[in-house]
Amino acid sequence: MADEVVRASEIGQYAYCARAWWLNRVKGYQPTNQAALDSGTALHLSHGRAVQTYARWRRWAYILLALAVVAGLMLILRLLAVI
């Protein structure tokens, strides 16, 4: 047992529920609700993609806002130079 590799996902599973980790790793039991687990995994992936898309759009919004501020300042400076 000393040469067995413990993966990071197993540490996460142990931190979440040590009993579930023990049942799976030591006793070899598999979850009976695999369809629900797969559905949850797919939902988390979808949500993660949505969060990444939101972050990308927010970055673009800040860039466009900065460009608008610069353009506004340039317009104000040009109008002040005429007066």
Secondary structure as GFF3:
##gff-version 3
##sequence-region A 1 83
A	DSSP	alpha_helix	8	16	.	.	.	ID=ss1
A	DSSP	alpha_helix	18	25	.	.	.	ID=ss2
A	DSSP	alpha_helix	34	82	.	.	.	ID=ss3
###
